[in-house]
Amino acid sequence: YTAARRKMKPKGKATAINDGTIWTELGHLRTVMTWAHQRRLIPFAPVIERPQKPAPKDRWPTREECARLINAAQEHHVKLAIMLMLATAGGGGAILELTWDRVDFERGYINLRTTETGPRKGRAAVPMNEGIRSELLIAKRAALSDYVIEWSGKPIKRLRTGFNAAVKAAGLKQVTPHVLRHTAAVHLAAAGVSMERISQYLGHSSTSVTERVYARFAPEHLRPEAEILDFTKPLEAQT
């Protein structure tokens, strides 16, 4: 399966499917097999070999690049979607599914969950900052449907064309909606926000998930340990 997938090229892309995608797909298969075994639908869960998981990409736009991307969006719904991804750290799917009944202007928050109970993975209810509030108020006055991101009164399934055009016009590369979610989290970590609070903002199931991905962007919390390892100072000075 891995060998076959490595030879495939997704429609509209010049490069073949990478090992990260294959690793995720086979991970889903593992989950299904384990689920079936636990419910005695199959006698055992077979071993599913996966390629080595690629190292996480460290590509994330700077604040200046984010501003360029927002300004490069030619259509308002694309600009609003980009701003929402950055302001809420929400994924592309969560933003496209967002409806006006989950935008609370009075209390000042945006709820990315479609119901009271979920989906919770990767989605949260977060406060709106002044920048996104202003854009949402403009969009609300012109709204023709229940969806925040719409085109001619209809919800949008994909932002690919408009989003990629904005990325190109901004002079950026390798920026996707998921990269914007990652970017929001990195900027929070770099600003010294605790992993627990970032985890809540991202809608992660546990803080350990957040720490594994984003702790390296916030090394300042290890400052006391670094001072202990300063062997040029006498021990008394370190304490």
Buried (B, 14 or more C-beta within 10 A) or exposed (E): EBEEBBEEEEEEEEEEBEBBBBBEBBEEEBEEBEEBBEEEEBEEBEEBEBBEEEEEEEBBBEEEBBEBBBEBBEBBBBBBBBBBBBBBBBBBBBBBBBBBEBBBEEEEBBBBBBEEEEBEEBBBBBBBEEEBBEBBEEBEEEBEBEBBBBBEEEBBEEBEEBBEBBBEBBEBEEBBBEBBBBBBBBBBBBEEBBBEEBBBBBBBEEBEBBBEBBBEBBEEEEEEEEEEEEEEEEEEEEE
